[in-house]
C-alpha cells in the first residue's frame, strides 16, 4: 500500500532518543499516528546558541512497516546501526508488508545504499488477510535491543620508529555502551617468553566511540613479537598478537 506523509516534521512520535557523542542523537522515528513506515534515524545537532542552532537528519533507514509505539535505534562499534520494532500490521507472504511480528536488525550506515548486515525476525500467528492483520494487542513485541560483547574489542595496532622511539597505538571499545568513561588497562608481553614489556591504564571513551591508546616502547628491545592484552573494570580481557618492528 502507498504511504503518504501527513505530518510536517522530519520525525513524529519518536522513541528512545539517545545521545552518542559527536553531536549525534539516535532515535526511533515511529511516525506516530501518520501510518507512514517507521524509521531508524540519526540527527546531528549543531548547538551554536539562540537562532543559530540547527539540527540535521544525517541518516534515515525506512523499515518495512509502521510501529505506533516504542522501538529502538543504537550505534554499534562497527559503525552499523542496531534497531528493533514491531509492525502494527502483518501480511501474508505474498502481501505488501512485513510477515513478522517483531524484528531486530543491524544496517550499514551508507545513506541511500544502506544494507541489512544482520537481522532476526520473530513470527507469530500467520496472517491470511491481504489487507493486513492487526498486531496491536495480539502478537510478539520487542521494546528494545542491546548489543554486548564477551570482551573488549581491539583493532588497528600500529607501530613506527620515530626519533629512536617506538610509537605504538591501538583502538578499542568496551563490551557495551556507556554514557560515561570507564577505566581500562593494557599490557604487552613477549610472545615467546611472556616477558613484561610495557603496561598502562586508560579510559574507554563514552557512547561506544573508539578509544585510541598511545604507547611508547623501547627501541632497543630485542623481541618485538608481542601479545597485547586489554582488560576492563570487570576483569573481562582480550589478547591479540601484534608485531612492532624497530627498523
C-alpha positions in Angstrom: 0.0 0.0 0.0 1.3 3.5 -0.7 2.2 5.6 2.3 1.6 9.3 2.3 3.1 11.7 4.9 0.5 13.7 6.8 2.9 15.3 9.4 5.1 18.3 8.7 8.1 17.2 10.9 11.0 15.0 9.8 10.1 12.7 12.7 6.9 12.2 14.7 6.2 10.4 18.0 9.8 9.4 18.2 11.0 7.0 20.9 14.2 6.2 22.8 16.2 9.3 21.6 19.8 8.8 22.9 23.0 10.8 22.7 26.0 9.0 21.2 28.6 11.8 21.3 29.9 13.8 18.4 26.7 15.9 18.4 24.7 12.9 17.3 21.4 11.7 18.6 20.0 8.3 17.6 16.2 7.8 17.7 13.4 5.6 16.5 11.0 7.6 14.4 7.6 5.9 14.9 5.8 8.3 12.6 3.2 8.3 15.3 -0.4 8.3 14.0 0.6 9.0 10.4 0.5 5.4 9.2 3.8 6.0 7.4 6.6 3.4 7.7 8.8 4.0 10.7 12.5 4.9 10.5 15.8 4.3 12.2 17.2 7.9 12.4 20.3 9.9 13.3 20.1 13.6 14.0 23.1 15.9 14.3 22.6 18.9 16.5 24.8 21.8 15.9 24.5 23.9 19.1 25.5 27.4 18.2 23.2 29.1 20.6 20.0 31.0 20.0 18.6 31.0 16.5 21.9 29.8 15.1 21.5 26.2 16.4 20.5 23.7 13.7 19.5 20.0 13.6 20.0 17.9 10.5 18.9 14.3 9.7 22.2 12.6 8.7 20.8 9.1 8.4 17.4 7.6 7.9 16.5 3.9 7.2 12.9 3.2 6.3 11.6 0.0 7.8 9.1 -2.5 6.3 6.2 -1.3 8.3 4.7 1.2 10.8 5.1 0.9 14.5 2.8 3.2 16.5 4.8 2.8 19.8 8.3 2.1 21.1 11.2 0.9 19.0 15.0 1.4 19.4 18.0 2.7 17.4 21.6 2.5 18.6 25.1 2.8 17.3 27.4 -0.2 17.1 31.2 -0.1 17.4 31.4 -1.1 13.7 29.5 2.0 12.7 26.5 -0.1 11.9 23.1 0.8 13.4 21.1 -1.6 15.5 17.4 -1.2 15.7 14.2 -3.1 16.7 10.5 -2.7 16.3 7.2 -4.5 15.8 4.8 -3.5 13.0 1.2 -2.6 13.6 0.1 -4.8 10.8 1.5 -8.1 9.4 0.6 -9.6 6.0 0.6 -12.9 4.1 3.9 -13.9 2.4 2.5 -12.6 -0.9 1.3 -9.4 0.7 2.5 -5.8 0.7 4.2 -5.6 4.1 6.0 -7.4 6.9 5.2 -11.0 7.6 6.8 -11.0 11.1 5.6 -9.8 14.5 8.9 -8.2 15.5 12.3 -7.6 14.0 15.8 -6.9 15.3 18.2 -5.7 12.6 21.6 -4.2 12.0 22.1 -1.9 9.0 25.1 -0.3 7.4 25.4 3.4 7.6 25.7 4.1 3.8 22.9 6.6 3.2 20.5 5.6 0.5 22.6 2.4 -0.2 22.4 1.1 3.3 22.0 -2.7 3.6 20.9 -5.1 6.2 24.0 -6.6 7.8 22.1 -8.9 10.2 18.6 -9.5 11.2 16.3 -11.6 13.4 12.6 -11.8 13.0 10.0 -13.3 15.4 6.9 -14.7 13.7 3.7 -15.5 15.4 0.3 -16.4 14.1 0.2 -16.3 10.3 -2.0 -13.8 8.5 -4.1 -14.7 5.5 -5.8 -11.4 5.0 -4.1 -9.5 2.2 -5.4 -6.3 3.8 -3.3 -7.0 6.9 -3.8 -8.4 10.4 -3.7 -6.0 13.3 -1.0 -6.9 15.8 -1.5 -4.0 18.2 -2.7 -6.3 21.0 -2.1 -9.8 19.6 1.4 -10.9 18.8 5.1 -10.6 19.8 6.8 -7.3 20.5 10.3 -6.1 21.3 10.7 -3.0 23.4 14.5 -2.6 23.0 17.6 -4.5 21.9 21.2 -4.0 23.0 24.5 -5.5 21.8 27.0 -6.9 24.3 30.4 -8.5 23.8 32.2 -11.0 25.9 35.4 -9.0 26.0 36.6 -5.6 24.8 37.2 -5.2 21.1 40.8 -4.3 19.9 42.0 -3.4 16.4 44.3 -1.2 14.4 47.5 -1.8 16.3 50.3 0.3 14.7 53.9 0.8 15.5 56.6 3.0 14.0 60.1 4.2 14.8 60.1 8.0 15.4 63.4 9.5 16.6 64.5 6.2 18.1 61.3 5.8 20.0 58.8 3.2 19.0 55.4 5.0 18.9 52.6 2.5 19.0 48.9 2.7 19.5 45.7 0.6 19.3 42.0 1.2 19.1 39.5 -0.3 21.5 35.9 -0.2 22.8 34.3 -1.7 25.9 31.9 -4.6 26.0 28.8 -2.5 26.0 27.8 1.2 25.5 28.1 3.5 28.5 27.2 7.2 28.9 30.4 7.9 30.9 34.1 6.9 30.6 35.1 3.6 32.1 38.5 2.5 33.4 40.6 0.0 31.4 44.2 -1.2 31.4 46.6 -2.8 28.8 49.8 -4.8 28.9 52.4 -6.0 26.4 54.4 -9.2 26.8 56.8 -11.1 24.5 55.1 -13.9 22.8 58.0 -16.3 23.3 58.7 -15.9 27.0 55.7 -13.8 28.3 58.3 -11.2 29.5 56.7 -7.9 30.5 57.4 -5.1 28.0 55.0 -2.3 29.0 51.7 -1.7 30.6 49.4 1.2 31.5 45.9 2.5 32.3 43.4 4.4 30.1 39.7 5.3 30.0 37.3 3.8 27.5 35.5 6.7 25.7 31.8 7.1 26.4 29.0 6.4 24.0 30.9 3.5 22.5 33.1 5.8 20.5 36.5 4.4 19.5 39.3 4.9 22.1 42.8 5.3 20.8 45.5 4.4 23.3 49.1 5.6 22.7 52.2 3.5 23.7 55.9 4.3 23.8 58.2 1.3 23.6 62.0 0.8 24.0 63.6 0.8 20.5 66.4 -1.4 21.8 64.1 -4.2 22.9 65.3 -7.5 21.2 61.9 -9.1 20.8 59.0 -7.2 19.1 56.7 -10.2 18.6 54.3 -9.2 21.3 50.9 -10.1 22.8 48.6 -7.2 23.7 46.1 -7.7 26.5 43.3 -5.2 27.2 41.1 -5.5 30.4 38.1 -3.6 31.5 36.9 -2.8 35.1 35.1 -6.1 35.4 38.1 -8.2 34.6 37.0 -9.1 31.1 40.1 -9.4 28.9 41.1 -9.9 25.3 44.5 -10.8 24.0 45.8 -10.1 20.5 49.2 -11.0 18.9 50.9 -7.9 17.5 54.3 -7.1 16.0 56.4 -4.0 16.4 59.4 -3.7 14.0 62.2 -1.5 15.4 63.6 -0.7 11.9 
